[in-house]
Amino acid sequence: MTRTSSSTVLALAPGWRVLGWLLCPLLGAALLWGLKLAAGWVSTLAWFPFQGPFRLVESIPEPAATLGALGLGAVAGLGLALLGELDLLSLDIGASGVELRRGGKSQRFDRGEVGAVFFDGGKLVLLGTGGDELARESSDLSKARVRAAFEDHGYPWHADGDPYREDYRLWVEGTPELSDRANALLRARKEALAKDQGDEVKELRRELVKAGVFVREEKKRQYWRTSPDRQR
């Protein structure tokens, strides 16, 4: 956490990030090396399926097989570390507004736009003054530090969670209170959740927000609400 006279910047501690960059290549190399060692044994099991790849690995002479396994594993680990780095959320919280950054993209909201801030499970949620959902982002940041930073800058932190939680209803196919478009988006999002397509899930949520529908999930079941203005 970095403090200036006007803002507080929250990001994952550099030590943890360096550890990720070191551990991921090591684990990747160890995993592929282990698979290379197992290839000789697996290729002797006539009943084991997909023998072709294991026999191919076993046929590679040493030390090329070991060096190749270690190298490919390390490269794969670096790729995983990069994906993890891009997925990290950082916050810049000030008296004039808050900025959320992830993967080179940012969202900024003026202080006057924010009516509530809270954690919903592992996701940081910002609501507008009219109850509309401004942002819902997964976060690995310390919840205590996030709360302290928002409170220090005068934001309305809701320790009890979503003030509109009771307004959410379980989505079922063809919910009559929702438009055909909203039902179609929720149907597509259900399929994306089942397939663990994270980017598609986020994009469909953004489309639902444009339609005035806010969604949260529990165990891949979707719950929805509309803005308070639409409910009146």
N, C-alpha and C positions, 0 to 999 in steps of 0.2 A: 504494500500500500504506500503510495506517494502522496504527500500533502503539499499543496502550495497555499498561498494566501487566498486564492480564489476557488480552488477546486481540489478534489481528491481523486486520484487515479488508482483503480483497483485492477490488478492482474495477477495471474498465477506467479508465485515466487520464482525468480530466475533459477534458483537451485533445483526446483522440481522440473523445470523445463529442460535444463541441462541433463538431469538424470534420465529423462525420457529419451533424449537424443543419444545417450550412451547405452541405455538398457535395450532399447528396441533393436538396434543392429546386433547386439550380443545375443539376445534371445532368438532373433531370426536366424543367425548363423548356427546357434546351438540346435535349433529345431531341425533345420535342413541337414545338419551333420548327423543328428540322431536318425533321421529318415534314411540317410545314406547308409548308416550302419545297419539299419533294420532291413534294407533292401535285399541283402544276401540271404538272410533267414527267410523272409517272406517269399522269395523266389523259389524256395524249396518246398513250399506248401502248395500242393497241387489243387487243393480245394479253394484256395484264396482267390477271389475275383481280381480282375484288372492286373494280371501278371505282367503284361507288356511293359508298363513304365518301370516296375521294379527290376525286371530283367535288363532293361536298357541301362538303368543306373548301375547295376551290378557289373555290366560289361565294360564300363568306362575304366580305363587303367588308372592306377595310382601314380603320382599324387594328384593327377588332374581331378579325380572324383572328389577327393576331400577338399581341395582348393576351390573347386567349382561350387560345392555345397556351401562352404563357408562364405564365399563371395556373394553368391546369389541370395543367401539368407540375410547377409548384412545389408545388401541393397534393398531387399524387401522390407527389412526393419527400418531403414532410413525413410522409405516411402510411407510406412505406417506412422513414423514420428512426425513427418511433414503433415500428414492428414490430421494428426492430433493437434499439432501447432495451429493449423488453420481453423480448427474447430473451437479454440479457446475463446472465451468471452472476456472482454475487458470493459471497464466502466470509467467514465470521466464525469464525476458528479460535482456540480457547482451550484452556486446560488441562482445563476441565470438559466440553468438547464442541465440536462443529463445526456450523455452520448454513449451508446452501446456499440462496441466494435467487435467484429468477428470475421476472420478470413478476408481482410481487406475491405470489407463493407461496414458501413456505419449507419446508425439511426440516431437522430438527435431530436429531443423534445424540450421545448421551453418549459421553465418552471411552472408557468401559469397553466400549461396544458395538463399537468399531472395531478390527478385527484386521489390516487392511492397507489402504494407500492407494497408488494408482499411476495413471499415465496409460496408457490403451490407445488409441494413436493420438491423436486430438484430444479424447478423452473422459476426464474425471476419474472414477475408480471408487473407491468405498469398499466394503470387504467387512467383514462381521461376524466376530466371533471364531470362529464355527463354519463360516466359508466362504461363508455366504449373502451375496448381493449386496444392499447397502443402497442404493446410488445409482450411477448411470452417467449423467453429464451432459456434454454438449459444452461446451467452454470455449475462450475466446479469451485467457484470462489467461496471463501469462508462466509457462511451466512451471518455470523456475528459481525464481521467486518463490513459486510454490505449494509446490514441494518444500521450500524453505527454511522457509516458515511452518509447515508440518506438522512438520518435523523439530525446529524450535525449540520446539514445544509437546509434543514427545515422542511423536508418532504414528509407527507402524511404516510408514515409507515403503519401497516396493519399487521400487528403481531399474530392476530387470530386468523390470518389468511384472507381469502376472497370475501369481500362484503356482499357479493352477489352469488355466493356459492349455492344458496337455496333456490336460486332461479334456474339453475341448470337442470335439464331433463335428459333422460336417456334417449339417444336417437334410435329410431326404428325405421325400417324401410318405408318410404312414402308418408312421412310425418305430415299430416294435413296443415299444420300451422306454418310450415315452411314452403317456400316456392319450389317449383320443379327444379330450378337451377341449383338451389341450396341442397335439395335432396340428392341431386346428381353429384355435386361436389362431395358431399358426405359419403356417398356410396363409393366414389373413387378413392376417397381418403381411407375408408375402411379397408379396401383392397391393398392400398399402399402400406398401411399399418401391418396388415397380415404378412406382407412380404418384406417388412423392415426396410422400406424404401424411404429413408429419412429425408432426403432432399424433396422428394415428391410430396411427402406429408406436410412439410413446411410450406411448399408452394400452394398446395390446396388450402391450407389454413389461411394464407394471405388472400386467396380468392374469396374465401368465406367471409373474412373481415370486410372486404370491399362490399359484400352483399349484406353487411350488417348482422352477420351471424358469428358468434364467438364459440369456440369449441375447446374442450379439454378431454383428455382420455385417462381411463383407469383400466389397466389390464387389457388394453387395446379395444375397450368399449368406449364409444364416443358420447359425450354429454354436451348439450348445446344450450345457448341462450341468445336472445337478441338484446339490443340496447334498451335501456329503460324507457327511452323516448318512444320506441316502437311498441312497447308493452302497454303504454297508456292509451 
